[in-house]
Protein backbone atom coordinates (compact mmCIF):
# COMPACT_ATOMS: atom_id res chain seq x y z
CA UNK A 1 0.00 0.00 0.00
CA UNK A 2 1.16 3.52 -0.78
CA UNK A 3 -0.10 6.38 1.37
CA UNK A 4 0.52 10.12 1.20
CA UNK A 5 -0.04 12.76 3.84
CA UNK A 6 0.10 16.47 3.00
CA UNK A 7 2.90 16.15 0.44
CA UNK A 8 4.15 19.12 -1.50
CA UNK A 9 7.18 19.76 -3.67
CA UNK A 10 8.98 22.92 -4.75
CA UNK A 11 10.80 22.79 -8.09
CA UNK A 12 14.03 24.75 -8.57
CA UNK A 13 12.19 27.04 -11.01
CA UNK A 14 9.90 28.13 -8.15
CA UNK A 15 6.87 26.04 -9.12
CA UNK A 16 5.11 24.67 -6.05
CA UNK A 17 2.93 21.56 -6.20
CA UNK A 18 0.58 20.33 -3.47
CA UNK A 19 -1.03 16.91 -3.70
CA UNK A 20 -4.18 15.44 -2.18
CA UNK A 21 -3.87 12.77 0.49
CA UNK A 22 -4.57 9.26 -0.72
CA UNK A 23 -3.89 5.63 -0.02
CA UNK A 24 -3.77 2.83 -2.54
CA UNK A 25 -4.03 -0.91 -2.06
CA UNK A 26 -2.07 -3.42 -4.14
CA UNK A 27 -4.39 -2.76 -7.08
CA UNK A 28 -3.02 -0.85 -10.07
CA UNK A 29 -3.19 2.92 -9.72
CA UNK A 30 -4.05 5.30 -12.56
CA UNK A 31 -2.96 8.93 -12.31
CA UNK A 32 -4.54 11.33 -14.78
CA UNK A 33 -4.16 15.06 -15.30
CA UNK A 34 -3.37 17.84 -17.71
CA UNK A 35 0.13 18.42 -19.01
CA UNK A 36 2.29 20.11 -16.38
CA UNK A 37 0.01 19.40 -13.41
CA UNK A 38 2.64 17.31 -11.57
CA UNK A 39 1.93 13.67 -12.52
CA UNK A 40 5.59 12.83 -13.07
CA UNK A 41 6.63 14.70 -9.92
CA UNK A 42 4.01 12.76 -7.94
CA UNK A 43 5.26 9.44 -9.31
CA UNK A 44 8.84 10.36 -8.43
CA UNK A 45 7.71 11.26 -4.91
CA UNK A 46 5.76 8.00 -4.53
CA UNK A 47 8.76 5.99 -5.71
CA UNK A 48 11.16 7.78 -3.38
CA UNK A 49 13.22 9.17 -6.26
CA UNK A 50 12.77 12.70 -4.89
CA UNK A 51 11.89 13.91 -1.40
CA UNK A 52 8.79 15.97 -0.66
CA UNK A 53 9.32 19.52 0.54
CA UNK A 54 6.71 18.73 3.19
CA UNK A 55 4.49 15.82 4.11
CA UNK A 56 5.12 12.10 4.04
CA UNK A 57 4.96 9.11 1.72
CA UNK A 58 4.56 5.64 3.25
CA UNK A 59 4.96 2.18 1.79
CA UNK A 60 2.89 -0.20 3.88
CA UNK A 61 3.05 1.18 7.41
CA UNK A 62 6.56 2.61 7.08
CA UNK A 63 7.52 6.12 6.02
CA UNK A 64 10.03 6.07 3.17
CA UNK A 65 12.07 8.53 5.27
CA UNK A 66 12.85 5.61 7.61
CA UNK A 67 14.70 3.66 4.90
CA UNK A 68 18.40 3.99 4.18
CA UNK A 69 19.19 4.75 0.53
CA UNK A 70 20.21 1.11 0.00
CA UNK A 71 16.97 -0.18 1.58
CA UNK A 72 14.94 2.33 -0.44
CA UNK A 73 16.60 1.17 -3.68
CA UNK A 74 15.92 -2.49 -2.82
CA UNK A 75 12.27 -1.91 -1.87
CA UNK A 76 11.72 0.15 -5.03
CA UNK A 77 13.32 -2.55 -7.18
CA UNK A 78 11.21 -5.28 -5.54
CA UNK A 79 7.84 -3.53 -5.31
CA UNK A 80 7.54 -0.57 -7.68
CA UNK A 81 7.59 -0.52 -11.46
CA UNK A 82 8.28 2.71 -13.32
CA UNK A 83 8.43 3.52 -16.98
CA UNK A 84 10.22 6.81 -17.45
CA UNK A 85 9.27 9.42 -20.05
CA UNK A 86 12.87 9.65 -21.18
CA UNK A 87 15.07 6.57 -21.65
CA UNK A 88 17.66 5.87 -18.98
CA UNK A 89 20.12 3.58 -20.70
CA UNK A 90 23.68 2.74 -19.71
CA UNK A 91 25.58 3.82 -22.80
CA UNK A 92 28.36 1.29 -22.23
CA UNK A 93 25.86 -1.60 -22.51
CA UNK A 94 24.06 -2.99 -25.53
CA UNK A 95 20.25 -3.02 -25.79
CA UNK A 96 19.82 -6.56 -24.41
CA UNK A 97 22.07 -5.84 -21.42
CA UNK A 98 20.17 -2.60 -20.70
CA UNK A 99 16.85 -4.45 -20.76
CA UNK A 100 18.01 -7.30 -18.52
CA UNK A 101 20.11 -5.23 -16.11
CA UNK A 102 19.65 -6.19 -12.45
CA UNK A 103 19.65 -3.73 -9.56
Residue pairs with C-beta under 8 A, 6 or more apart in sequence:
1 23
1 24
1 25
1 26
1 58
1 59
1 60
2 23
2 24
2 29
2 46
2 57
2 58
2 59
3 21
3 22
3 23
3 24
3 57
3 58
4 19
4 20
4 21
4 22
4 23
4 45
4 46
4 55
4 56
4 57
4 58
5 21
5 55
5 56
5 58
6 21
6 54
6 55
6 56
7 18
7 19
7 45
7 52
7 54
7 55
7 56
7 57
8 16
8 17
8 18
8 19
8 52
8 53
8 54
8 55
9 16
9 17
9 38
9 41
9 45
9 50
9 52
9 53
10 16
10 17
10 53
11 17
11 41
16 53
17 38
17 41
17 42
19 38
19 42
19 45
19 55
31 39
31 42
31 43
32 39
33 39
40 85
41 50
43 82
44 50
45 51
45 52
45 57
46 57
46 80
47 76
47 80
47 82
48 57
48 64
48 67
48 72
48 75
48 76
49 76
51 65
56 63
56 64
56 65
57 63
57 64
58 64
59 75
59 79
64 72
67 75
73 103
74 103
77 103
89 98
90 97
90 98
90 101
93 101
